[in-house]
Amino acid sequence: MAKIKDMREDSRPREKLAKYGSEKLSDLELLMAIIGSGNAQADVMKISRDVKKLIAEKGSELSYEDLLGVKSLGPAKATQIMAGFELWRRQFEVSERPIIDSPEKAVGQLSDIRDKKQEYFVCLTLDGANRLIAKRVITIGTLTSSLVHPREVFADAITDRAASIIVAHNHPSGSLEVSRADKEVTGILKKSGELLDIELVDHIVVTADKSTTVL
């Protein structure tokens, strides 16, 4: 099997990219250019072939853990590849998931609970680019710190690998006054999020036609 050291210098991926542009490189060559070099266990060409095969199998579901399963590809190279892929996705991939980077945009996701006759406590999980991963109803009923437990709020956030969350609930009474229970729940969730490294971005209270924040 040919190795990169056996190739002419001007045919090696990085030199070829510099001379002709990235569009002239094959998928394998692009991966070789990203990975850069091999190690004592495998040449960069062999590692790149294995990564290319993995990408074909996993597609957009490719994860850091998947890459660590490639023999001879260590954490540093796996991080480099995933960082490049994620940057591309954030900048150029067309996504149906909205970006929630303000209280106003979060409120836009809460229209379904504004007119509820009971209090609905919901959680929005967000990725590192503030894109909505999922919206879930956590509890239905009067808001108390015993009813809204951190494990119920963060269980799905952990599964989602969320970078942050926004929580919200409605006030059927129509009052936007932030209650003691609202503040207690917010404080508990904020501290729990700090321990889990999942930031609580905001706690929003909505009524039929208005909204406010607890944080």
N, CA and C atoms as a LAMMPS dump frame, in Angstrom:
ITEM: TIMESTEP
0
ITEM: NUMBER OF ATOMS
645
ITEM: BOX BOUNDS ff ff ff
-5.0000000000000000e+02 5.0000000000000000e+02
-5.0000000000000000e+02 5.0000000000000000e+02
-5.0000000000000000e+02 5.0000000000000000e+02
ITEM: ATOMS id mol type element x y z
1 1 1 N 0.84 -1.193 0
2 1 2 C 0 0 0
3 1 3 C 0.881 1.252 0
4 2 1 N 0.598 2.165 -0.898
5 2 2 C 1.4 3.384 -1.007
6 2 3 C 1.27 4.229 0.248
7 3 1 N 2.361 4.909 0.592
8 3 2 C 2.368 5.808 1.73
9 3 3 C 2.678 7.214 1.25
10 4 1 N 2.323 8.195 2.057
11 4 2 C 2.479 9.582 1.638
12 4 3 C 3.94 9.934 1.395
13 5 1 N 4.854 9.295 2.126
14 5 2 C 6.273 9.593 1.938
15 5 3 C 6.789 9.109 0.588
16 6 1 N 6.024 8.188 -0.031
17 6 2 C 6.423 7.67 -1.337
18 6 3 C 5.929 8.55 -2.479
19 7 1 N 5.058 9.501 -2.173
20 7 2 C 4.494 10.374 -3.209
21 7 3 C 5.468 11.5 -3.549
22 8 1 N 5.388 11.991 -4.787
23 8 2 C 6.16 13.175 -5.151
24 8 3 C 5.72 14.329 -4.269
25 9 1 N 6.629 15.194 -3.914
26 9 2 C 6.319 16.264 -2.986
27 9 3 C 5.186 17.148 -3.482
28 10 1 N 5.144 17.45 -4.784
29 10 2 C 4.088 18.322 -5.298
30 10 3 C 2.755 17.614 -5.464
31 11 1 N 2.719 16.297 -5.183
32 11 2 C 1.467 15.537 -5.238
33 11 3 C 0.896 15.273 -3.852
34 12 1 N 1.631 15.656 -2.831
35 12 2 C 1.151 15.465 -1.475
36 12 3 C 0.025 16.467 -1.191
37 13 1 N -0.981 16.066 -0.417
38 13 2 C -2.196 16.882 -0.253
39 13 3 C -1.983 18.34 0.11
40 14 1 N -1.156 18.624 1.085
41 14 2 C -1 20.018 1.506
42 14 3 C -0.324 20.863 0.427
43 15 1 N 0.689 20.293 -0.201
44 15 2 C 1.377 21.004 -1.27
45 15 3 C 0.469 21.171 -2.481
46 16 1 N -0.326 20.136 -2.76
47 16 2 C -1.247 20.178 -3.886
48 16 3 C -2.339 21.236 -3.653
49 17 1 N -2.83 21.318 -2.434
50 17 2 C -3.846 22.323 -2.11
51 17 3 C -3.285 23.73 -2.284
52 18 1 N -2.077 23.942 -1.792
53 18 2 C -1.463 25.262 -1.897
54 18 3 C -1.249 25.672 -3.345
55 19 1 N -0.953 24.702 -4.201
56 19 2 C -0.631 25 -5.593
57 19 3 C -1.871 25.122 -6.468
58 20 1 N -2.864 24.22 -6.252
59 20 2 C -4.008 24.153 -7.16
60 20 3 C -5.352 24.562 -6.538
61 21 1 N -5.409 24.668 -5.201
62 21 2 C -6.672 24.97 -4.545
63 21 3 C -7.334 23.713 -3.996
64 22 1 N -8.182 23.879 -2.988
65 22 2 C -8.801 22.735 -2.309
66 22 3 C -9.731 21.934 -3.203
67 23 1 N -10.328 22.584 -4.211
68 23 2 C -11.282 21.882 -5.075
69 23 3 C -10.623 20.8 -5.918
70 24 1 N -9.305 20.835 -6.033
71 24 2 C -8.585 19.837 -6.834
72 24 3 C -8.3 18.561 -6.05
73 25 1 N -8.536 18.595 -4.744
74 25 2 C -8.235 17.433 -3.914
75 25 3 C -9.426 16.5 -3.808
76 26 1 N -9.161 15.203 -3.775
77 26 2 C -10.212 14.216 -3.535
78 26 3 C -10.599 14.26 -2.061
79 27 1 N -11.693 13.573 -1.701
80 27 2 C -12.103 13.516 -0.303
81 27 3 C -10.994 12.935 0.562
82 28 1 N -10.349 11.88 0.072
83 28 2 C -9.258 11.258 0.814
84 28 3 C -8.108 12.241 1.01
85 29 1 N -7.77 12.969 -0.036
86 29 2 C -6.677 13.937 0.058
87 29 3 C -7.019 15.07 1.024
88 30 1 N -8.28 15.501 1.041
89 30 2 C -8.691 16.541 1.982
90 30 3 C -8.531 16.069 3.421
91 31 1 N -8.907 14.827 3.68
92 31 2 C -8.738 14.281 5.026
93 31 3 C -7.26 14.178 5.385
94 32 1 N -6.448 13.784 4.432
95 32 2 C -5.009 13.709 4.674
96 32 3 C -4.44 15.086 5.011
97 33 1 N -4.941 16.104 4.319
98 33 2 C -4.479 17.465 4.585
99 33 3 C -4.893 17.92 5.989
100 34 1 N -6.087 17.521 6.419
101 34 2 C -6.563 17.884 7.758
102 34 3 C -5.768 17.155 8.835
103 35 1 N -5.596 15.851 8.661
104 35 2 C -4.924 15.04 9.675
105 35 3 C -3.429 15.344 9.721
106 36 1 N -2.837 15.567 8.551
107 36 2 C -1.462 16.04 8.491
108 36 3 C -0.386 14.99 8.504
109 37 1 N -0.376 14.148 9.517
110 37 2 C 0.689 13.154 9.622
111 37 3 C 0.189 11.92 10.347
112 38 1 N 0.889 10.835 10.128
113 38 2 C 0.558 9.599 10.799
114 38 3 C 1.383 9.429 12.06
115 39 1 N 1.574 8.199 12.445
116 39 2 C 2.371 7.902 13.633
117 39 3 C 3.034 6.546 13.459
118 40 1 N 3.595 6.042 14.539
119 40 2 C 4.323 4.769 14.45
120 40 3 C 3.403 3.609 14.097
121 41 1 N 2.118 3.737 14.399
122 41 2 C 1.177 2.638 14.143
123 41 3 C 0.611 2.645 12.72
124 42 1 N 0.442 3.817 12.149
125 42 2 C -0.186 3.887 10.824
126 42 3 C 0.205 5.175 10.11
127 43 1 N 0.327 5.081 8.788
128 43 2 C 0.596 6.234 7.945
129 43 3 C -0.669 7.08 7.841
130 44 1 N -0.505 8.36 7.542
131 44 2 C -1.646 9.272 7.424
132 44 3 C -2.623 8.803 6.355
133 45 1 N -2.14 8.152 5.31
134 45 2 C -3.04 7.673 4.256
135 45 3 C -3.958 6.579 4.788
136 46 1 N -3.4 5.676 5.587
137 46 2 C -4.202 4.587 6.165
138 46 3 C -5.229 5.155 7.15
139 47 1 N -4.808 6.077 7.987
140 47 2 C -5.734 6.691 8.949
141 47 3 C -6.854 7.419 8.208
142 48 1 N -6.502 8.146 7.154
143 48 2 C -7.49 8.914 6.387
144 48 3 C -8.494 7.991 5.709
145 49 1 N -8.032 6.857 5.209
146 49 2 C -8.953 5.886 4.582
147 49 3 C -9.961 5.376 5.61
148 50 1 N -9.475 5.09 6.81
149 50 2 C -10.369 4.592 7.866
150 50 3 C -11.384 5.666 8.271
151 51 1 N -10.945 6.918 8.35
152 51 2 C -11.853 8.009 8.704
153 51 3 C -12.87 8.224 7.592
154 52 1 N -12.428 8.153 6.357
155 52 2 C -13.327 8.322 5.212
156 52 3 C -14.418 7.246 5.218
157 53 1 N -14.036 6.024 5.53
158 53 2 C -15 4.925 5.606
159 53 3 C -16.005 5.18 6.732
160 54 1 N -15.512 5.686 7.86
161 54 2 C -16.387 5.976 8.994
162 54 3 C -17.374 7.084 8.653
163 55 1 N -16.92 8.114 7.957
164 55 2 C -17.802 9.22 7.556
165 55 3 C -18.898 8.711 6.623
166 56 1 N -18.531 7.796 5.714
167 56 2 C -19.516 7.219 4.797
168 56 3 C -20.588 6.445 5.562
169 57 1 N -20.2 5.814 6.667
170 57 2 C -21.139 5.025 7.469
171 57 3 C -22.012 5.911 8.362
172 58 1 N -21.41 6.919 8.972
173 58 2 C -22.099 7.726 9.984
174 58 3 C -22.744 8.995 9.425
175 59 1 N -22.172 9.534 8.362
176 59 2 C -22.701 10.771 7.797
177 59 3 C -22.68 11.902 8.801
178 60 1 N -23.779 12.662 8.867
179 60 2 C -23.851 13.815 9.753
180 60 3 C -23.938 13.424 11.222
181 61 1 N -24.121 12.121 11.505
182 61 2 C -24.185 11.652 12.886
183 61 3 C -22.808 11.331 13.451
184 62 1 N -21.764 11.571 12.674
185 62 2 C -20.404 11.3 13.128
186 62 3 C -20.128 12.016 14.446
187 63 1 N -19.536 11.304 15.391
188 63 2 C -19.249 11.885 16.701
189 63 3 C -17.766 11.768 17.043
190 64 1 N -17.376 12.514 18.042
191 64 2 C -15.997 12.457 18.544
192 64 3 C -15.652 11.037 18.993
193 65 1 N -16.594 10.387 19.669
194 65 2 C -16.368 9.027 20.144
195 65 3 C -16.166 8.061 18.981
196 66 1 N -16.909 8.278 17.874
197 66 2 C -16.72 7.437 16.689
198 66 3 C -15.288 7.549 16.184
199 67 1 N -14.782 8.776 16.12
200 67 2 C -13.428 8.994 15.615
201 67 3 C -12.374 8.362 16.511
202 68 1 N -12.616 8.383 17.815
203 68 2 C -11.659 7.764 18.73
204 68 3 C -11.579 6.254 18.525
205 69 1 N -12.598 5.702 17.869
206 69 2 C -12.577 4.273 17.571
207 69 3 C -11.691 3.914 16.394
208 70 1 N -11.22 4.914 15.657
209 70 2 C -10.316 4.663 14.528
210 70 3 C -8.924 4.387 15.07
211 71 1 N -8.384 3.242 14.734
212 71 2 C -7.06 2.861 15.224
213 71 3 C -6.022 3.884 14.796
214 72 1 N -5.211 4.29 15.743
215 72 2 C -4.096 5.227 15.526
216 72 3 C -4.526 6.684 15.388
217 73 1 N -5.821 6.972 15.523
218 73 2 C -6.268 8.367 15.511
219 73 3 C -6.51 8.796 16.957
220 74 1 N -5.64 9.637 17.461
221 74 2 C -5.72 10.03 18.859
222 74 3 C -6.676 11.172 19.106
223 75 1 N -6.824 11.572 20.372
224 75 2 C -7.745 12.656 20.743
225 75 3 C -7.46 13.977 20.042
226 76 1 N -6.187 14.313 19.854
227 76 2 C -5.85 15.6 19.235
228 76 3 C -6.35 15.677 17.796
229 77 1 N -6.123 14.627 17.009
230 77 2 C -6.568 14.616 15.613
231 77 3 C -8.084 14.505 15.524
232 78 1 N -8.685 13.706 16.424
233 78 2 C -10.143 13.575 16.426
234 78 3 C -10.792 14.923 16.734
235 79 1 N -10.223 15.652 17.677
236 79 2 C -10.732 16.984 18.013
237 79 3 C -10.609 17.925 16.825
238 80 1 N -9.481 17.857 16.141
239 80 2 C -9.238 18.719 14.985
240 80 3 C -10.266 18.47 13.886
241 81 1 N -10.558 17.212 13.616
242 81 2 C -11.533 16.866 12.581
243 81 3 C -12.928 17.333 12.972
244 82 1 N -13.35 17.041 14.218
245 82 2 C -14.696 17.41 14.651
246 82 3 C -14.87 18.928 14.7
247 83 1 N -13.826 19.633 15.1
248 83 2 C -13.91 21.093 15.145
249 83 3 C -14.105 21.659 13.746
250 84 1 N -13.398 21.102 12.767
251 84 2 C -13.55 21.551 11.385
252 84 3 C -14.94 21.274 10.843
253 85 1 N -15.454 20.061 11.128
254 85 2 C -16.797 19.701 10.664
255 85 3 C -17.851 20.595 11.295
256 86 1 N -17.721 20.848 12.592
257 86 2 C -18.727 21.653 13.294
258 86 3 C -18.708 23.095 12.806
259 87 1 N -17.531 23.639 12.57
260 87 2 C -17.439 25.001 12.045
261 87 3 C -18.126 25.094 10.688
262 88 1 N -17.917 24.099 9.844
263 88 2 C -18.564 24.089 8.532
264 88 3 C -20.084 24.046 8.689
265 89 1 N -20.568 23.159 9.568
266 89 2 C -22.021 23.038 9.77
267 89 3 C -22.623 24.353 10.228
268 90 1 N -21.963 25.002 11.169
269 90 2 C -22.505 26.243 11.729
270 90 3 C -22.557 27.369 10.692
271 91 1 N -21.579 27.389 9.82
272 91 2 C -21.492 28.496 8.878
273 91 3 C -22.28 28.265 7.591
274 92 1 N -22.356 27.02 7.13
275 92 2 C -22.867 26.786 5.784
276 92 3 C -24.02 25.797 5.676
277 93 1 N -24.191 24.923 6.66
278 93 2 C -25.249 23.929 6.542
279 93 3 C -26.606 24.574 6.75
280 94 1 N -27.546 24.279 5.892
281 94 2 C -28.914 24.78 6.041
282 94 3 C -29.621 23.911 7.069
283 95 1 N -30.062 24.519 8.143
284 95 2 C -30.679 23.762 9.229
285 95 3 C -32.102 24.233 9.468
286 96 1 N -32.963 23.289 9.769
287 96 2 C -34.344 23.63 10.089
288 96 3 C -34.487 23.989 11.569
289 97 1 N -33.419 23.805 12.323
290 97 2 C -33.464 24.116 13.744
291 97 3 C -33.2 25.604 13.97
292 98 1 N -34.119 26.3 14.604
293 98 2 C -33.934 27.738 14.82
294 98 3 C -32.818 28.035 15.818
295 99 1 N -32.202 29.184 15.654
296 99 2 C -31.201 29.659 16.608
297 99 3 C -31.927 30.473 17.683
298 100 1 N -31.737 30.093 18.939
299 100 2 C -32.397 30.772 20.062
300 100 3 C -31.318 31.526 20.83
301 101 1 N -31.078 32.766 20.425
302 101 2 C -30.01 33.542 21.06
303 101 3 C -30.518 34.819 21.726
304 102 1 N -31.805 34.85 22.029
305 102 2 C -32.376 35.99 22.745
306 102 3 C -33.661 35.546 23.435
307 103 1 N -34.063 36.243 24.498
308 103 2 C -35.323 35.896 25.168
309 103 3 C -36.516 35.954 24.212
310 104 1 N -36.484 36.919 23.285
311 104 2 C -37.596 37.074 22.336
312 104 3 C -37.756 35.831 21.458
313 105 1 N -36.626 35.281 21.012
314 105 2 C -36.688 34.08 20.168
315 105 3 C -37.141 32.87 20.98
316 106 1 N -36.754 32.833 22.244
317 106 2 C -37.207 31.739 23.104
318 106 3 C -38.718 31.824 23.311
319 107 1 N -39.21 33.026 23.547
320 107 2 C -40.649 33.228 23.734
321 107 3 C -41.413 32.778 22.494
322 108 1 N -40.814 32.95 21.322
323 108 2 C -41.456 32.521 20.085
324 108 3 C -41.72 31.025 20.027
325 109 1 N -41.019 30.262 20.86
326 109 2 C -41.215 28.811 20.917
327 109 3 C -42.258 28.387 21.958
328 110 1 N -42.873 29.364 22.621
329 110 2 C -43.733 29.048 23.767
330 110 3 C -45.208 29.345 23.548
331 111 1 N -45.593 29.591 22.312
332 111 2 C -46.985 29.968 22.046
333 111 3 C -47.982 28.896 22.478
334 112 1 N -47.568 27.646 22.483
335 112 2 C -48.491 26.554 22.806
336 112 3 C -48.83 26.464 24.289
337 113 1 N -48.064 27.118 25.162
338 113 2 C -48.372 27.023 26.597
339 113 3 C -48.955 28.322 27.162
340 114 1 N -49.044 29.36 26.356
341 114 2 C -49.504 30.659 26.863
342 114 3 C -50.918 30.594 27.451
343 115 1 N -51.82 29.854 26.799
344 115 2 C -53.234 29.848 27.203
345 115 3 C -53.63 28.62 28.021
346 116 1 N -52.644 27.847 28.459
347 116 2 C -52.963 26.647 29.233
348 116 3 C -53.59 27.022 30.574
349 117 1 N -54.517 26.189 31.03
350 117 2 C -55.21 26.44 32.293
351 117 3 C -54.406 25.934 33.489
352 118 1 N -53.387 25.121 33.231
353 118 2 C -52.466 24.672 34.266
354 118 3 C -51.073 25.189 33.922
355 119 1 N -50.194 25.162 34.91
356 119 2 C -48.821 25.587 34.648
357 119 3 C -48.07 24.459 33.936
358 120 1 N -47.494 24.808 32.797
359 120 2 C -46.652 23.882 32.037
360 120 3 C -45.202 24.345 32.168
361 121 1 N -44.341 23.456 32.623
362 121 2 C -42.925 23.774 32.724
363 121 3 C -42.207 23.062 31.586
364 122 1 N -41.542 23.822 30.729
365 122 2 C -40.902 23.24 29.549
366 122 3 C -39.41 23.56 29.548
367 123 1 N -38.667 22.765 28.797
368 123 2 C -37.223 22.948 28.693
369 123 3 C -36.82 22.929 27.223
370 124 1 N -36.063 23.933 26.813
371 124 2 C -35.473 23.987 25.481
372 124 3 C -34.005 23.63 25.605
373 125 1 N -33.563 22.598 24.896
374 125 2 C -32.134 22.257 24.913
375 125 3 C -31.473 22.844 23.665
376 126 1 N -30.275 23.385 23.849
377 126 2 C -29.569 24.087 22.78
378 126 3 C -28.16 23.527 22.601
379 127 1 N -27.673 23.569 21.362
380 127 2 C -26.296 23.144 21.122
381 127 3 C -25.348 24.331 21.291
382 128 1 N -24.077 24.118 20.965
383 128 2 C -23.084 25.159 21.17
384 128 3 C -23.273 26.381 20.308
385 129 1 N -24.067 26.268 19.251
386 129 2 C -24.357 27.411 18.381
387 129 3 C -25.723 28.015 18.696
388 130 1 N -26.294 27.629 19.842
389 130 2 C -27.62 28.094 20.281
390 130 3 C -28.755 27.624 19.38
391 131 1 N -28.519 26.537 18.639
392 131 2 C -29.597 25.969 17.831
393 131 3 C -30.46 25.075 18.708
394 132 1 N -31.763 25.143 18.481
395 132 2 C -32.698 24.336 19.253
396 132 3 C -32.514 22.862 18.917
397 133 1 N -32.275 22.062 19.949
398 133 2 C -32.195 20.61 19.769
399 133 3 C -33.582 20.002 19.977
400 134 1 N -34.195 20.355 21.093
401 134 2 C -35.527 19.807 21.392
402 134 3 C -36.243 20.697 22.404
403 135 1 N -37.562 20.582 22.386
404 135 2 C -38.408 21.262 23.372
405 135 3 C -39.28 20.2 24.021
406 136 1 N -39.281 20.173 25.357
407 136 2 C -40.007 19.122 26.063
408 136 3 C -40.798 19.691 27.238
409 137 1 N -41.963 19.117 27.476
410 137 2 C -42.731 19.434 28.676
411 137 3 C -42.164 18.587 29.807
412 138 1 N -41.738 19.237 30.886
413 138 2 C -41.149 18.522 32.016
414 138 3 C -42.21 18.159 33.042
415 139 1 N -43.036 19.139 33.397
416 139 2 C -44.103 18.882 34.371
417 139 3 C -45.335 19.7 34.02
418 140 1 N -46.458 19.261 34.545
419 140 2 C -47.712 20.006 34.432
420 140 3 C -48.286 20.107 35.837
421 141 1 N -48.537 21.31 36.301
422 141 2 C -49.052 21.508 37.648
423 141 3 C -48.41 22.712 38.289
424 142 1 N -48.736 22.971 39.554
425 142 2 C -48.202 24.119 40.268
426 142 3 C -46.693 24.009 40.393
427 143 1 N -45.996 25.101 40.084
428 143 2 C -44.54 25.09 40.088
429 143 3 C -43.994 25.133 41.507
430 144 1 N -43.257 24.096 41.892
431 144 2 C -42.559 24.058 43.174
432 144 3 C -41.207 23.406 42.962
433 145 1 N -40.277 23.657 43.878
434 145 2 C -38.942 23.077 43.748
435 145 3 C -38.975 21.555 43.885
436 146 1 N -39.98 21.02 44.56
437 146 2 C -40.085 19.565 44.7
438 146 3 C -40.645 18.93 43.437
439 147 1 N -41.503 19.672 42.727
440 147 2 C -42.095 19.135 41.502
441 147 3 C -41.106 19.201 40.34
442 148 1 N -40.39 20.315 40.224
443 148 2 C -39.414 20.48 39.153
444 148 3 C -38.045 20.104 39.703
445 149 1 N -37.66 18.845 39.543
446 149 2 C -36.399 18.362 40.081
447 149 3 C -35.312 18.456 39.01
448 150 1 N -34.095 18.824 39.386
449 150 2 C -33.019 18.933 38.404
450 150 3 C -32.816 17.688 37.545
451 151 1 N -32.985 16.502 38.127
452 151 2 C -32.748 15.3 37.321
453 151 3 C -33.759 15.18 36.184
454 152 1 N -35.014 15.664 36.399
455 152 2 C -36.015 15.618 35.346
456 152 3 C -35.709 16.638 34.257
457 153 1 N -35.149 17.772 34.657
458 153 2 C -34.834 18.832 33.693
459 153 3 C -33.601 18.485 32.873
460 154 1 N -32.57 17.957 33.552
461 154 2 C -31.278 17.768 32.877
462 154 3 C -31.084 16.384 32.259
463 155 1 N -31.969 15.431 32.56
464 155 2 C -31.789 14.078 32.02
465 155 3 C -31.733 14.084 30.499
466 156 1 N -32.716 14.728 29.875
467 156 2 C -32.738 14.771 28.413
468 156 3 C -31.674 15.712 27.861
469 157 1 N -31.342 16.754 28.621
470 157 2 C -30.287 17.676 28.181
471 157 3 C -28.955 16.945 28.076
472 158 1 N -28.708 16.044 29.012
473 158 2 C -27.482 15.24 28.963
474 158 3 C -27.515 14.312 27.761
475 159 1 N -28.658 13.661 27.536
476 159 2 C -28.802 12.775 26.38
477 159 3 C -28.623 13.541 25.081
478 160 1 N -29.126 14.771 25.033
479 160 2 C -29.006 15.616 23.838
480 160 3 C -27.589 16.171 23.647
481 161 1 N -26.746 16.006 24.668
482 161 2 C -25.415 16.628 24.684
483 161 3 C -25.539 18.142 24.519
484 162 1 N -26.518 18.679 25.198
485 162 2 C -26.791 20.107 25.095
486 162 3 C -25.681 20.922 25.747
487 163 1 N -25.406 22.081 25.177
488 163 2 C -24.443 23.013 25.765
489 163 3 C -25.141 23.909 26.779
490 164 1 N -26.436 24.135 26.575
491 164 2 C -27.192 25.019 27.467
492 164 3 C -28.672 24.69 27.373
493 165 1 N -29.427 25.236 28.309
494 165 2 C -30.881 25.064 28.294
495 165 3 C -31.559 26.389 28.626
496 166 1 N -32.797 26.5 28.177
497 166 2 C -33.689 27.578 28.598
498 166 3 C -34.941 26.904 29.145
499 167 1 N -35.362 27.302 30.327
500 167 2 C -36.596 26.747 30.878
501 167 3 C -37.663 27.833 30.875
502 168 1 N -38.9 27.413 30.892
503 168 2 C -40.003 28.374 30.841
504 168 3 C -41.261 27.747 31.429
505 169 1 N -42.145 28.596 31.923
506 169 2 C -43.458 28.113 32.335
507 169 3 C -44.469 29.236 32.175
508 170 1 N -45.721 28.868 32.163
509 170 2 C -46.804 29.842 31.993
510 170 3 C -47.454 30.151 33.336
511 171 1 N -48.055 31.322 33.431
512 171 2 C -48.862 31.712 34.592
513 171 3 C -50.315 31.819 34.136
514 172 1 N -51.128 30.818 34.403
515 172 2 C -52.537 30.858 33.979
516 172 3 C -53.307 32.049 34.55
517 173 1 N -52.847 32.581 35.681
518 173 2 C -53.543 33.712 36.306
519 173 3 C -53.443 34.988 35.476
520 174 1 N -52.471 35.039 34.569
521 174 2 C -52.27 36.239 33.775
522 174 3 C -51.293 37.222 34.401
523 175 1 N -50.866 36.935 35.626
524 175 2 C -49.916 37.807 36.309
525 175 3 C -48.481 37.448 35.92
526 176 1 N -47.666 38.464 35.684
527 176 2 C -46.259 38.236 35.359
528 176 3 C -45.369 38.362 36.596
529 177 1 N -45.96 38.501 37.748
530 177 2 C -45.161 38.625 38.967
531 177 3 C -44.361 37.348 39.206
532 178 1 N -43.071 37.499 39.384
533 178 2 C -42.196 36.358 39.635
534 178 3 C -42.35 35.936 41.096
535 179 1 N -42.732 34.701 41.305
536 179 2 C -43 34.219 42.655
537 179 3 C -41.729 33.721 43.343
538 180 1 N -41.861 33.473 44.616
539 180 2 C -40.745 32.907 45.388
540 180 3 C -40.374 31.534 44.835
541 181 1 N -41.382 30.739 44.479
542 181 2 C -41.125 29.412 43.921
543 181 3 C -40.369 29.511 42.604
544 182 1 N -40.731 30.497 41.779
545 182 2 C -40.018 30.702 40.514
546 182 3 C -38.528 30.927 40.768
547 183 1 N -38.232 31.765 41.748
548 183 2 C -36.84 32.095 42.055
549 183 3 C -36.102 30.899 42.655
550 184 1 N -36.793 30.132 43.508
551 184 2 C -36.165 28.963 44.126
552 184 3 C -35.801 27.92 43.072
553 185 1 N -36.741 27.648 42.181
554 185 2 C -36.493 26.67 41.126
555 185 3 C -35.337 27.129 40.24
556 186 1 N -35.327 28.408 39.9
557 186 2 C -34.265 28.953 39.052
558 186 3 C -32.896 28.785 39.709
559 187 1 N -32.822 29.097 40.998
560 187 2 C -31.557 28.981 41.714
561 187 3 C -31.039 27.555 41.756
562 188 1 N -31.947 26.619 42.001
563 188 2 C -31.567 25.203 42.06
564 188 3 C -31.067 24.717 40.693
565 189 1 N -31.789 25.078 39.645
566 189 2 C -31.411 24.635 38.302
567 189 3 C -30.1 25.278 37.846
568 190 1 N -29.886 26.513 38.218
569 190 2 C -28.652 27.204 37.842
570 190 3 C -27.438 26.51 38.47
571 191 1 N -27.539 26.19 39.759
572 191 2 C -26.438 25.513 40.441
573 191 3 C -26.208 24.111 39.87
574 192 1 N -27.291 23.411 39.57
575 192 2 C -27.169 22.07 38.992
576 192 3 C -26.509 22.129 37.623
577 193 1 N -26.904 23.119 36.831
578 193 2 C -26.31 23.279 35.513
579 193 3 C -24.822 23.561 35.577
580 194 1 N -24.405 24.326 36.578
581 194 2 C -22.976 24.622 36.746
582 194 3 C -22.196 23.35 37.039
583 195 1 N -22.763 22.464 37.831
584 195 2 C -22.107 21.189 38.146
585 195 3 C -22.004 20.29 36.917
586 196 1 N -23.017 20.34 36.063
587 196 2 C -23.064 19.483 34.875
588 196 3 C -22.424 20.125 33.647
589 197 1 N -22.01 21.389 33.783
590 197 2 C -21.454 22.155 32.662
591 197 3 C -22.49 22.312 31.541
592 198 1 N -23.738 22.481 31.933
593 198 2 C -24.825 22.799 31.009
594 198 3 C -25.465 24.093 31.513
595 199 1 N -25.207 25.18 30.832
596 199 2 C -25.627 26.491 31.329
597 199 3 C -27.144 26.688 31.281
598 200 1 N -27.692 27.198 32.361
599 200 2 C -29.077 27.664 32.353
600 200 3 C -29.058 29.098 31.839
601 201 1 N -29.471 29.288 30.603
602 201 2 C -29.392 30.598 29.962
603 201 3 C -30.475 31.533 30.482
604 202 1 N -31.679 30.997 30.67
605 202 2 C -32.787 31.858 31.079
606 202 3 C -33.929 31.021 31.632
607 203 1 N -34.753 31.66 32.436
608 203 2 C -36.017 31.092 32.901
609 203 3 C -37.081 32.121 32.558
610 204 1 N -37.97 31.761 31.675
611 204 2 C -38.956 32.699 31.14
612 204 3 C -40.35 32.367 31.674
613 205 1 N -41.078 33.402 32.02
614 205 2 C -42.475 33.264 32.444
615 205 3 C -43.356 33.922 31.391
616 206 1 N -44.39 33.208 30.947
617 206 2 C -45.283 33.771 29.937
618 206 3 C -46.73 33.74 30.423
619 207 1 N -47.491 34.707 29.93
620 207 2 C -48.942 34.703 30.097
621 207 3 C -49.542 34.699 28.688
622 208 1 N -50.805 34.949 28.582
623 208 2 C -51.461 34.901 27.272
624 208 3 C -50.857 35.862 26.286
625 209 1 N -50.385 37.02 26.768
626 209 2 C -49.881 38.014 25.819
627 209 3 C -48.605 38.735 26.26
628 210 1 N -48.008 38.297 27.371
629 210 2 C -46.807 38.956 27.856
630 210 3 C -45.774 37.927 28.317
631 211 1 N -44.562 38.405 28.594
632 211 2 C -43.523 37.525 29.099
633 211 3 C -42.531 38.315 29.933
634 212 1 N -41.824 37.61 30.807
635 212 2 C -40.748 38.203 31.597
636 212 3 C -39.733 37.116 31.885
637 213 1 N -38.6 37.5 32.466
638 213 2 C -37.581 36.525 32.804
639 213 3 C -37.321 36.539 34.298
640 214 1 N -36.944 35.364 34.814
641 214 2 C -36.631 35.237 36.229
642 214 3 C -35.179 35.599 36.478
643 215 1 N -34.302 35.191 35.557
644 215 2 C -32.873 35.49 35.704
645 215 3 C -32.594 36.973 35.471
